[in-house]
Amino acid sequence: MADPDNFERAADGASAELAEFDTHETGLIGRFHHALHTTPALVPLIVLVASIVVFGLLLGSRFFSPFALTLILQQVQIVGIVAAAQSLVILTAGIDLSVGAIAVISSVVMGTFTFRLGLPVELSIALGLVAGTAIGYVNGWLVAVMKLPPFIVTLGMWQIVLAANFLYSANETIRSQEIAEHAPLLQLMGAKFKIGGAVFTLGVVFMVLLVLVLAYVLRSTAWGRHVYAVGDDPEAAALSGVNVRATLISVYALAGLICAFAGWALIGRIGSVSPTSGQLLNIESITAVVIGGISLFGGRGSIMGTFFGALIVGVFTLGLRLAGADAQWTYLLIGVLIIAAVAVDQWIRKVAA
């Protein structure tokens, strides 16, 4: 017959081992990993603050002036808006390579409908927003209903929209002066106002408000939880009652609408309607998302992280420019940040598994 004392000693030993395990997991590294896992925006925030401090120490008042710091916001406003759209798609474990093309063709629709067709500028802007939403909806339908890979769908849509953009616009630019005289509403997002020595634009205000609204929606609404669930495991999400098709279609359609707003902001930023503008928005938006800590595997990350990621790129770009460094150093450092961000994401997933 087994000795009860032996069972007690064995139980005490198991408890001690379990206590040691818990202590190990709640150590400094364990707590740091837990913080990164629960707050994905923490890493890009740390990098952003560190880069601001470093460039501030190196450049002094040239970098820390209100004008210089708000100039960063002006420079990243378009990328920040498009990256917000890209974030929604990547959270569902997809990717949208057509975001830049949607933004540009939406701006072209707004401009050409106003100046070629003679429509009221308000109606032209509304139709531009509808056009961006419709393209996003088609992307979502092909991914959700036809079950086509997001990479292939959006790569093809990028080519289609790009070609349609050049064919429809005849590669003609509507000049800034012409817009200012006859349709200033098209340049609304570029309107500037000052607060002290800082200079802001309505496009910057829109970007910040968009990020805050999306952060709330993703964190505090059923739709936001569905987006994360679909990105984490679509089969499990479907079994739990989530309408995966509707969620995916809504995400791509909303991304298209946001890109259309980016197209409107692009007109305000450059002053004109140009079919050749925004050529790097696809890559720049993905860069901001990855540096911002959103996992390319879906289901993890935050829109605030993307915002910080866009600001990091802006800080490095302006800081190195003020320091007189070659522009190639910007690409080199951003490339290092991209690889480091993916490595951190993999580490978090590996430790959490």
VEXDREN-2710 file (C-alpha; in Angstrom, 1 decimal):
% VEXDREN-2710
k/r/px/py/pz
1/MET/0.0/0.0/0.0
2/ALA/1.4/3.4/-0.9
3/ASP/2.7/5.6/1.9
4/PRO/0.6/8.8/2.2
5/ASP/3.8/10.6/3.3
6/ASN/5.3/9.8/-0.1
7/PHE/2.3/11.4/-1.9
8/GLU/2.7/14.5/0.3
9/ARG/6.4/14.8/-0.5
10/ALA/5.8/14.3/-4.2
11/ALA/3.1/16.9/-4.2
12/ASP/5.4/19.3/-2.3
13/GLY/8.1/18.7/-4.9
14/ALA/5.7/19.3/-7.8
15/SER/4.5/22.5/-6.2
16/ALA/8.1/23.7/-5.7
17/GLU/8.9/23.0/-9.4
18/LEU/5.7/24.8/-10.5
19/ALA/6.6/27.7/-8.3
20/GLU/10.1/27.8/-9.8
21/PHE/8.6/27.8/-13.3
22/ASP/6.2/30.6/-12.5
23/THR/9.0/32.7/-11.0
24/HIS/11.1/32.2/-14.1
25/GLU/8.2/33.3/-16.4
26/THR/7.5/36.3/-14.3
27/GLY/11.1/37.5/-14.3
28/LEU/12.4/40.6/-16.1
29/ILE/12.4/39.0/-19.5
30/GLY/9.1/37.3/-18.9
31/ARG/7.4/40.5/-17.9
32/PHE/9.0/42.3/-20.8
33/HIS/7.8/39.7/-23.3
34/HIS/4.3/39.8/-21.7
35/ALA/4.2/43.6/-22.1
36/LEU/5.2/43.3/-25.8
37/HIS/2.6/40.6/-26.4
38/THR/-0.2/42.6/-24.8
39/THR/0.9/46.0/-26.1
40/PRO/2.3/45.6/-29.6
41/ALA/2.7/49.4/-30.0
42/LEU/5.3/49.5/-27.2
43/VAL/8.3/48.6/-29.3
44/PRO/7.7/51.3/-32.0
45/LEU/6.9/53.8/-29.3
46/ILE/10.2/53.1/-27.6
47/VAL/12.0/53.4/-31.0
48/LEU/10.2/56.6/-31.8
49/VAL/11.1/58.3/-28.5
50/ALA/14.7/57.0/-28.7
51/SER/15.1/58.4/-32.3
52/ILE/13.7/61.7/-31.3
53/VAL/16.1/62.0/-28.4
54/VAL/19.1/61.0/-30.4
55/PHE/18.4/63.4/-33.3
56/GLY/17.5/66.1/-30.7
57/LEU/20.9/65.7/-29.0
58/LEU/22.7/65.7/-32.3
59/LEU/20.9/68.5/-34.0
60/GLY/19.7/70.6/-31.1
61/SER/17.1/73.3/-31.8
62/ARG/17.2/72.6/-35.5
63/PHE/15.3/69.4/-34.8
64/PHE/13.5/70.2/-31.6
65/SER/11.8/73.3/-33.0
66/PRO/8.0/73.2/-33.2
67/PHE/8.1/73.8/-36.9
68/ALA/10.5/70.8/-37.5
69/LEU/8.5/68.4/-35.4
70/THR/5.2/69.4/-37.0
71/LEU/6.9/69.2/-40.4
72/ILE/7.3/65.5/-39.7
73/LEU/3.6/65.1/-39.3
74/GLN/3.0/67.0/-42.6
75/GLN/5.4/64.7/-44.4
76/VAL/3.9/61.5/-43.2
77/GLN/0.2/62.4/-43.4
78/ILE/-0.4/60.6/-46.7
79/VAL/1.6/57.5/-45.7
80/GLY/-0.1/57.5/-42.3
81/ILE/-3.6/57.5/-43.8
82/VAL/-2.8/54.8/-46.4
83/ALA/-0.9/52.8/-43.7
84/ALA/-4.1/52.9/-41.6
85/ALA/-5.9/51.2/-44.4
86/GLN/-3.1/48.7/-44.9
87/SER/-3.2/47.9/-41.2
88/LEU/-6.8/46.8/-41.4
89/VAL/-6.1/44.4/-44.2
90/ILE/-2.9/43.0/-42.6
91/LEU/-4.7/42.4/-39.3
92/THR/-6.9/39.9/-41.3
93/ALA/-3.7/38.1/-42.4
94/GLY/-4.0/39.7/-45.9
95/ILE/-2.1/42.4/-47.8
96/ASP/-3.2/45.1/-50.2
97/LEU/-0.8/46.1/-52.9
98/SER/-3.3/48.4/-54.5
99/VAL/-3.7/51.0/-51.8
100/GLY/-1.4/53.5/-53.5
101/ALA/-3.1/53.1/-56.8
102/ILE/-6.6/53.5/-55.2
103/ALA/-5.5/56.7/-53.6
104/VAL/-4.1/58.2/-56.8
105/ILE/-7.1/57.2/-59.0
106/SER/-9.5/58.6/-56.4
107/SER/-7.7/61.9/-56.6
108/VAL/-7.8/61.7/-60.4
109/VAL/-11.6/61.0/-60.4
110/MET/-12.1/64.0/-58.1
111/GLY/-10.1/66.3/-60.3
112/THR/-11.2/65.2/-63.8
113/PHE/-14.9/65.0/-62.8
114/THR/-14.6/68.6/-61.7
115/PHE/-12.6/70.0/-64.6
116/ARG/-13.5/67.7/-67.5
117/LEU/-17.1/66.8/-66.8
118/GLY/-18.0/70.1/-65.1
119/LEU/-19.6/68.4/-62.1
120/PRO/-19.8/70.3/-58.8
121/VAL/-16.6/69.8/-56.8
122/GLU/-18.6/68.4/-53.8
123/LEU/-20.1/65.7/-56.0
124/SER/-16.8/65.0/-57.6
125/ILE/-15.2/64.4/-54.2
126/ALA/-18.1/62.2/-53.2
127/LEU/-17.7/60.1/-56.4
128/GLY/-14.0/59.8/-55.8
129/LEU/-14.7/58.4/-52.4
130/VAL/-17.2/56.0/-53.9
131/ALA/-14.7/54.9/-56.5
132/GLY/-12.1/54.0/-53.9
133/THR/-14.7/52.1/-51.8
134/ALA/-15.9/50.2/-54.8
135/ILE/-12.4/49.1/-55.8
136/GLY/-11.8/48.0/-52.2
137/TYR/-15.1/46.1/-52.2
138/VAL/-14.1/44.2/-55.4
139/ASN/-10.8/43.2/-53.7
140/GLY/-12.7/42.0/-50.6
141/TRP/-15.2/40.0/-52.7
142/LEU/-12.5/38.3/-54.7
143/VAL/-10.6/37.4/-51.5
144/ALA/-13.6/36.4/-49.3
145/VAL/-16.0/34.8/-51.9
146/MET/-13.7/33.6/-54.6
147/LYS/-11.1/32.5/-52.1
148/LEU/-8.3/34.0/-54.1
149/PRO/-5.0/34.9/-52.3
150/PRO/-4.9/38.6/-51.2
151/PHE/-1.4/39.1/-52.6
152/ILE/-2.5/38.0/-56.1
153/VAL/-5.8/39.8/-56.1
154/THR/-4.3/43.1/-55.0
155/LEU/-1.3/42.8/-57.2
156/GLY/-3.6/42.4/-60.2
157/MET/-5.8/45.2/-59.0
158/TRP/-2.8/47.4/-58.6
159/GLN/-1.9/46.9/-62.3
160/ILE/-5.5/47.3/-63.5
161/VAL/-6.1/50.5/-61.5
162/LEU/-2.7/51.9/-62.5
163/ALA/-3.4/51.3/-66.2
164/ALA/-7.0/52.8/-65.8
165/ASN/-5.5/55.8/-64.1
166/PHE/-3.1/56.7/-66.9
167/LEU/-5.6/55.8/-69.7
168/TYR/-8.4/57.9/-68.2
169/SER/-6.3/60.9/-67.2
170/ALA/-4.3/60.8/-70.5
171/ASN/-1.3/61.3/-68.1
172/GLU/-2.3/65.0/-67.7
173/THR/-1.8/67.0/-64.6
174/ILE/-4.3/69.5/-63.3
175/ARG/-2.2/72.4/-62.1
176/SER/-2.3/73.8/-58.6
177/GLN/-3.1/77.3/-59.8
178/GLU/-6.1/76.1/-61.8
179/ILE/-7.4/74.2/-58.8
180/ALA/-6.9/77.1/-56.4
181/GLU/-8.9/79.4/-58.7
182/HIS/-11.9/77.2/-59.7
183/ALA/-12.1/74.3/-57.1
184/PRO/-10.2/75.2/-53.9
185/LEU/-12.2/72.5/-52.0
186/LEU/-10.0/69.9/-53.6
187/GLN/-7.1/71.4/-51.7
188/LEU/-8.9/71.5/-48.4
189/MET/-6.8/68.9/-46.7
190/GLY/-3.7/71.1/-47.4
191/ALA/-5.1/74.1/-45.6
192/LYS/-2.6/75.2/-42.8
193/PHE/-3.1/76.7/-39.4
194/LYS/-0.7/77.6/-36.7
195/ILE/-0.6/76.9/-33.0
196/GLY/2.3/78.8/-31.6
197/GLY/5.3/78.0/-33.8
198/ALA/3.8/74.7/-34.9
199/VAL/2.2/74.5/-38.4
200/PHE/-0.5/71.9/-39.0
201/THR/-2.7/71.0/-41.9
202/LEU/-6.2/69.6/-42.0
203/GLY/-4.7/66.5/-43.6
204/VAL/-2.6/66.0/-40.4
205/VAL/-5.7/66.5/-38.2
206/PHE/-7.6/64.0/-40.4
207/MET/-4.8/61.4/-40.0
208/VAL/-4.7/61.7/-36.2
209/LEU/-8.5/61.6/-35.9
210/LEU/-8.6/58.5/-38.2
211/VAL/-6.0/56.7/-36.1
212/LEU/-7.9/57.5/-32.9
213/VAL/-11.2/56.4/-34.3
214/LEU/-9.9/53.1/-35.7
215/ALA/-8.0/52.4/-32.5
216/TYR/-11.3/52.7/-30.6
217/VAL/-13.3/50.7/-33.1
218/LEU/-10.7/47.8/-33.2
219/ARG/-10.4/47.7/-29.4
220/SER/-14.0/48.3/-28.3
221/THR/-16.5/47.1/-30.9
222/ALA/-17.7/43.7/-32.0
223/TRP/-16.5/44.4/-35.6
224/GLY/-13.0/45.2/-34.3
225/ARG/-12.9/41.9/-32.4
226/HIS/-14.1/40.1/-35.5
227/VAL/-11.2/41.6/-37.5
228/TYR/-8.7/40.2/-35.0
229/ALA/-10.4/36.8/-34.9
230/VAL/-10.4/36.4/-38.6
231/GLY/-6.8/37.3/-38.8
232/ASP/-5.8/34.9/-36.0
233/ASP/-7.8/31.9/-37.2
234/PRO/-10.6/32.3/-39.7
235/GLU/-11.9/28.7/-39.2
236/ALA/-12.2/29.1/-35.5
237/ALA/-13.8/32.5/-36.0
238/ALA/-16.4/31.0/-38.3
239/LEU/-17.2/28.3/-35.7
240/SER/-17.7/30.9/-33.0
241/GLY/-20.3/32.7/-35.1
242/VAL/-18.2/35.4/-36.9
243/ASN/-19.3/36.1/-40.5
244/VAL/-15.9/35.8/-42.1
245/ARG/-17.0/36.8/-45.6
246/ALA/-18.7/39.9/-44.5
247/THR/-15.8/40.9/-42.2
248/LEU/-13.3/40.5/-45.0
249/ILE/-15.3/42.4/-47.5
250/SER/-16.0/45.2/-45.1
251/VAL/-12.3/45.5/-44.2
252/TYR/-11.2/45.8/-47.9
253/ALA/-14.1/48.2/-48.7
254/LEU/-13.2/50.4/-45.7
255/ALA/-9.5/50.3/-46.7
256/GLY/-10.5/51.5/-50.2
257/LEU/-12.6/54.4/-48.6
258/ILE/-9.6/55.4/-46.4
259/CYS/-7.3/55.3/-49.5
260/ALA/-9.8/57.6/-51.3
261/PHE/-9.5/60.1/-48.4
262/ALA/-5.7/59.8/-48.8
263/GLY/-6.2/60.7/-52.4
264/TRP/-8.1/63.8/-51.4
265/ALA/-5.3/64.6/-48.9
266/LEU/-2.7/64.0/-51.6
267/ILE/-4.2/66.8/-53.7
268/GLY/-4.0/69.1/-50.7
269/ARG/-0.4/68.1/-50.0
270/ILE/1.0/68.6/-53.6
271/GLY/-1.5/71.1/-54.7
272/SER/-2.3/69.5/-58.0
273/VAL/-3.9/66.4/-59.4
274/SER/-1.2/64.2/-60.8
275/PRO/-1.6/60.6/-62.1
276/THR/2.1/60.0/-61.4
277/SER/2.0/60.9/-57.7
278/GLY/2.0/58.4/-54.8
279/GLN/4.1/55.8/-56.7
280/LEU/5.8/54.5/-53.5
281/LEU/2.7/54.5/-51.2
282/ASN/2.3/50.7/-51.4
283/ILE/5.8/50.1/-50.0
284/GLU/5.8/53.0/-47.6
285/SER/2.5/51.9/-46.1
286/ILE/3.7/48.3/-45.6
287/THR/6.9/49.7/-44.1
288/ALA/5.0/51.8/-41.5
289/VAL/2.8/48.8/-40.7
290/VAL/5.7/46.4/-40.2
291/ILE/7.8/48.8/-38.2
292/GLY/4.7/49.6/-36.2
293/GLY/4.5/46.0/-34.9
294/ILE/1.5/44.6/-36.7
295/SER/2.2/41.0/-37.5
296/LEU/2.2/40.0/-41.1
297/PHE/0.6/36.7/-40.0
298/GLY/-2.5/38.6/-38.9
299/GLY/-4.5/38.8/-35.6
300/ARG/-2.0/40.9/-33.6
301/GLY/-1.0/44.5/-33.5
302/SER/-2.5/48.0/-33.2
303/ILE/-3.3/50.9/-35.3
304/MET/-1.4/53.1/-32.9
305/GLY/1.7/51.1/-33.7
306/THR/1.3/51.8/-37.4
307/PHE/1.0/55.5/-36.5
308/PHE/4.3/55.3/-34.5
309/GLY/5.9/53.4/-37.4
310/ALA/5.0/56.2/-39.9
311/LEU/6.4/58.8/-37.5
312/ILE/9.6/56.8/-37.1
313/VAL/10.2/56.9/-40.8
314/GLY/9.5/60.6/-40.8
315/VAL/11.9/61.3/-37.9
316/PHE/14.7/59.4/-39.6
317/THR/14.1/61.1/-42.9
318/LEU/14.1/64.6/-41.5
319/GLY/16.8/64.0/-39.0
320/LEU/19.3/62.6/-41.5
321/ARG/18.4/65.4/-44.0
322/LEU/19.1/68.0/-41.4
323/ALA/22.3/66.3/-40.5
324/GLY/23.4/66.5/-44.1
325/ALA/23.6/62.7/-44.5
326/ASP/23.2/60.9/-47.8
327/ALA/19.6/59.9/-48.5
328/GLN/20.6/56.3/-48.9
329/TRP/21.3/56.1/-45.2
330/THR/17.6/56.6/-44.6
331/TYR/16.8/53.5/-46.7
332/LEU/19.5/51.5/-45.0
333/LEU/18.3/52.3/-41.5
334/ILE/14.7/51.8/-42.3
335/GLY/15.6/48.4/-43.9
336/VAL/17.3/47.4/-40.7
337/LEU/14.2/48.5/-38.7
338/ILE/12.0/46.4/-40.9
339/ILE/14.0/43.3/-40.4
340/ALA/14.3/44.0/-36.7
341/ALA/10.5/44.5/-36.4
342/VAL/9.8/41.1/-38.1
343/ALA/12.4/39.4/-35.9
344/VAL/10.8/40.8/-32.7
345/ASP/7.4/39.7/-33.9
346/GLN/8.7/36.2/-34.5
347/TRP/10.3/36.1/-31.1
348/ILE/7.1/37.2/-29.4
349/ARG/5.2/34.5/-31.2
350/LYS/7.8/31.8/-30.5
351/VAL/8.0/32.5/-26.8
352/ALA/4.2/32.8/-26.6
353/ALA/3.7/29.4/-28.3
END
